[in-house]
Amino acid sequence: IETEQTVLHCLHNQPNSNFLCTERQLIRLAAFRHFSLLRLELSPSSILSLHRYTSDTHISQIRFPAAQNNINTRFIILDKARSISSPPAASGQSCIALAADETAAVHIQLWGDECDAFEAGDIVNLTNGIFSYVRNGGLLLRAGKRGKMEKVGEFAVAFVETPNVSEIQWSPDPEYPKRYIQNGVVSAYSRIFPPLP
Amino acid sequence: MEKGNPFVASLHEVENQLELSLRQAFESLEPKLQPPFSLDIPDPQESLELSRAILYAVLCDSGSSKTHIKLLHALVTDGYAFFTSLLVGTVVELYGKLVDSAKVQLLWLTKEMIDVSSVGLEDLLVSLLRRIGSGDYGDQNVWLCFELVSLFLDKWDCLLEDAPLVLTSALYSFLRLLADHCRVSGIPKLENMKRLEIKFCVKMFREQLRLSLKIGRDLVRLLQDLVHISEFKEIWNDLVCSDVSKIYQLKTSSRYFLLRITPEMETQLRFLLGNVKLGSHKRHQIWFLKKFLLGPEKETVLIDIVRFICCVVHPTNEIIRSEIMPRWAVIGWFLDLCKQNHHVEGRVKLALFYDWLFFDERIDSIMNVEPAALLMLWSIPQYPHITHSLLEFLLHLVDAYDVACRDMIMRGVASAFREIERKGVVQSLDMFLSNPEIATDLKKKLANLLSCHQDIN
């Protein structure tokens, strides 16, 4: 393990933040408490990668059903649309949005004051989330009662819009009755938020 | 909002690490910030924590600031380096989240750091200069600009002695800001600010000419937008009469091009040009536009953004060969954004071509001229009018930019063209010289330019 000084020295002399393998070493070091100054030096995208060192799920790994609140993931919001429920839900507004990470895209549901708290371009950490069918919304990733969405940054995620895990058909696995398997792709891209021309 | 909390609270947002560390230090050490102070020398770890606590305390509350700062003076053993680095972190990461009173305190602390010639002072002042927004005439931004120019005037002697180059950075910033401020009329609160900006810039030229000239060739680019102001007309005439060609020969250091770009803009532009694939760039472009370019006067920052991209962001060969968004495509987009505003568009094109005018292959970097060359090249198939207008602009600059130095400029542009061919940026200059899409008279002018200035070696 290199000392903080050596690491900072490397950072100062390599202004381009695109050195992948060295960056991982730096991220591992920065996770230690006494490297607090180092955290100040890291680019925002590196700091976000810190979250990956807990066992976070990539969007492409999200499985259905995940009606237990156990999805921890990070994504960037691509686009937001207004209320999906009509009439508006009694407990408040809700809206649907397109989100994605480097591996896949997904539809998410924002509930109540989440709707105004997050904008396109925001990078969000979801803890204890749910991925399930919502009436009039399809397969949605959401915080649910016990989960939490928090903004952790902006802009710095290079995402893909396909596959979209909300646009995938799931059906029961004939061999294991409680499991579901992917049974085909309804649409390569979101049908609600098609890619920009 | 908590009583005294210097940061705006935001639900649904993870607390910034620095903010958290300052707040936690304050919460655990608050009793130690009040007299009677302990006579024990704190261990290194506690010293750092006390510095964090002091910063948080001063940002919260102006009443006890003097007491807190006395404690800092007593503790410090590193020339205020750590404390200043905390201030820099606050300006870079947290400025937007500070409540108005905390911003006042931040500037007060900055003046304290100037008075003690702290280590890292230059970084702090440059970070603050970068926080002055372009094309933003809201109260907060005008206040910051006014406070900073006053600070540079009031602390002139200290800064001249301890950090003279920071005065040069301030000169670059205020010359550039003045060019925008002078085009805006009918806002009374700007008048005082403009007066001070002019006073500072004139003082730099009159009393510290050598320091001012350290900016290099971009000084001319900045000054030419101000010659309509009587105070600058004289300065311009003096400079031009003495040897302006010497100023043209001095390449402007890339650190100046960061001054008019905020840290967030820099991060996003670097990410766009280093990580986003061409084809997946549309959403990132929309977000960038929404965050920085919405507003009647905001387009002016495109001039500085283009200069920054050409001179500071130099992608590696690996990135150039990949599918990642190339610089010429981003610049093409910016040019398209300002095409309705002829004033800004002209200056953006000048910023794009400025390094061509005085190009010397021995000292100038091909990476500064590559974006314009590729933009002209790759526009030919689908947007030949873009190639046409850029080439026309460049050749017009050769004739008209500085008639007295026309020869020097012709040599510069010819060298730039030859270098882009030699280094393989374009396969052959015939792509411009023999292309049917480009008007004949332009091709002739270009051919003439290249033939008159053959390489002597």
Chai-1 contact restraints between the chains, C-beta under 6 A:
chainA,res_idxA,chainB,res_idxB,connection_type,confidence,min_distance_angstrom,max_distance_angstrom,comment,restraint_id
A,N18,B,G274,contact,1.0,0.0,6.0,A-B,restraint_1
A,R39,B,Q17,contact,1.0,0.0,6.0,A-B,restraint_2
A,L40,B,G89,contact,1.0,0.0,6.0,A-B,restraint_3
A,P44,B,T267,contact,1.0,0.0,6.0,A-B,restraint_4
A,L78,B,R283,contact,1.0,0.0,6.0,A-B,restraint_5
A,A117,B,H12,contact,1.0,0.0,6.0,A-B,restraint_6
A,G121,B,W287,contact,1.0,0.0,6.0,A-B,restraint_7
A,E150,B,H12,contact,1.0,0.0,6.0,A-B,restraint_8
A,E150,B,V14,contact,1.0,0.0,6.0,A-B,restraint_9
A,K151,B,H12,contact,1.0,0.0,6.0,A-B,restraint_10
A,K151,B,E13,contact,1.0,0.0,6.0,A-B,restraint_11
A,V152,B,V14,contact,1.0,0.0,6.0,A-B,restraint_12
A,F155,B,Q268,contact,1.0,0.0,6.0,A-B,restraint_13
A,F155,B,W287,contact,1.0,0.0,6.0,A-B,restraint_14
A,A156,B,F271,contact,1.0,0.0,6.0,A-B,restraint_15
A,A158,B,N275,contact,1.0,0.0,6.0,A-B,restraint_16
A,A158,B,V276,contact,1.0,0.0,6.0,A-B,restraint_17
A,L196,B,K282,contact,1.0,0.0,6.0,A-B,restraint_18
